[in-house]
Amino acid sequence: MSIQRWVLALFLILFAVTAQARDYYVDITNDTGYTIYYLYVSPGKSTSWEEDVLGDEVMLDGASRRVTLTGYKSPYFDIKLVDSDGDSYTFWDVDVSRRDLVVTLDDLD
């Protein structure tokens, strides 16, 4: 009987942890005057950037892109964009549940 209770407790813990994961999204608008070639979004406090979410696509000046972030426990993300000149625009600890981004030259690293 104790094994059944242990299995049930383990199942409930795993279910509770999984249930806390949520989906988020952030709308990012390129208002830099340049084409964005790379767009990285990583969980806040991550030690490395995740894959480029644009893939083979680019974001032209004036374009917007919705980035869907699936299965995360926190709405805080680091976001980095790189334009056609190799200039970068980095945003740290963005709460995507409360804020979208309009990237301008004022945000240049």
Backbone torsions as a table, in degrees:
resi	resn	phi	psi	omega
1	MET	NA	-35.7	-178.9
2	SER	-66.2	-31.0	177.2
3	ILE	-65.9	-41.1	178.4
4	GLN	-62.9	-41.8	178.4
5	ARG	-65.8	-39.4	178.4
6	TRP	-62.9	-44.7	178.8
7	VAL	-63.3	-42.8	178.8
8	LEU	-63.1	-43.7	178.6
9	ALA	-62.5	-43.3	178.0
10	LEU	-61.7	-43.9	178.7
11	PHE	-60.5	-44.7	-179.5
12	LEU	-64.5	-38.6	177.6
13	ILE	-65.1	-46.6	178.9
14	LEU	-62.4	-39.9	178.1
15	PHE	-64.0	-42.2	-179.6
16	ALA	-64.4	-41.7	178.3
17	VAL	-64.8	-44.3	180.0
18	THR	-65.8	-38.7	-177.8
19	ALA	-65.0	-23.4	-179.4
20	GLN	-76.7	-21.3	179.6
21	ALA	-68.3	137.9	-178.3
22	ARG	-130.6	168.2	173.8
23	ASP	-105.6	139.7	178.8
24	TYR	-130.4	168.9	170.3
25	TYR	-149.0	157.6	175.5
26	VAL	-138.9	134.3	174.3
27	ASP	-94.8	126.6	-177.9
28	ILE	-118.9	126.5	179.4
29	THR	-112.6	130.0	178.5
30	ASN	-89.9	107.7	176.8
31	ASP	-123.3	38.7	-176.0
32	THR	-91.5	-19.0	-172.8
33	GLY	90.1	-2.3	-178.9
34	TYR	-127.2	162.2	174.6
35	THR	-82.2	134.4	177.4
36	ILE	-91.6	125.2	-179.2
37	TYR	-98.4	-28.0	-177.4
38	TYR	-134.6	141.2	178.1
39	LEU	-139.7	112.8	-178.2
40	TYR	-111.6	136.2	175.8
41	VAL	-133.1	123.3	-180.0
42	SER	-131.7	152.0	175.6
43	PRO	-56.5	143.6	177.9
44	GLY	-53.9	143.5	179.6
45	LYS	69.6	12.0	174.7
46	SER	-70.8	151.2	-178.7
47	THR	-91.6	-3.4	178.6
48	SER	-150.8	161.2	177.7
49	TRP	-82.8	142.7	173.9
50	GLU	-80.1	-176.1	-176.6
51	GLU	-62.4	155.1	175.8
52	ASP	-64.8	119.0	-176.9
53	VAL	-76.5	-13.2	177.7
54	LEU	-79.1	-25.6	-177.9
55	GLY	60.1	-123.5	-179.7
56	ASP	-86.4	-3.1	-178.4
57	GLU	-89.6	168.5	173.8
58	VAL	-132.1	164.3	174.1
59	MET	-111.1	110.3	177.5
60	LEU	-70.1	160.2	176.4
61	ASP	-58.1	132.6	-179.5
62	GLY	90.6	-10.8	-179.0
63	ALA	-81.7	153.8	174.8
64	SER	-120.5	153.5	-179.9
65	ARG	-142.5	131.6	173.9
66	ARG	-94.1	126.4	177.6
67	VAL	-108.3	120.0	179.1
68	THR	-94.2	131.5	-176.3
69	LEU	-118.9	108.4	-169.9
70	THR	-105.6	131.9	170.4
71	GLY	79.9	32.9	179.8
72	TYR	-105.9	152.2	-179.5
73	LYS	-89.2	-20.7	-175.8
74	SER	-126.9	145.6	177.5
75	PRO	-85.6	6.0	-177.0
76	TYR	-92.6	124.0	-177.5
77	PHE	-135.6	151.4	170.5
78	ASP	-98.3	137.2	-175.5
79	ILE	-130.8	131.3	179.9
80	LYS	-133.1	131.4	176.5
81	LEU	-118.8	145.6	177.8
82	VAL	-128.1	127.2	-176.7
83	ASP	-93.6	-177.7	-174.9
84	SER	-63.9	-21.5	176.3
85	ASP	-89.8	-2.1	-177.3
86	GLY	87.1	3.7	176.9
87	ASP	-74.0	147.0	-178.6
88	SER	-119.1	154.2	179.6
89	TYR	-131.9	111.8	-173.9
90	THR	-119.0	134.0	178.7
91	PHE	-122.1	126.1	-176.4
92	TRP	-105.1	140.6	174.4
93	ASP	50.5	51.0	176.8
94	VAL	-79.3	125.5	175.4
95	ASP	-84.3	95.1	-174.5
96	VAL	-70.4	-11.4	175.9
97	SER	-77.6	-13.4	-177.7
98	ARG	-124.0	-10.8	-169.7
99	ARG	-145.9	133.8	167.0
100	ASP	-101.5	170.7	-177.3
101	LEU	-118.4	135.2	165.6
102	VAL	-115.9	112.2	-174.1
103	VAL	-92.4	124.9	178.9
104	THR	-125.0	174.7	176.7
105	LEU	-62.2	-24.2	177.2
106	ASP	-64.7	-18.8	-179.1
107	ASP	-92.0	3.2	-178.9
108	LEU	-57.8	133.4	178.7
109	ASP	-66.4	NA	NA
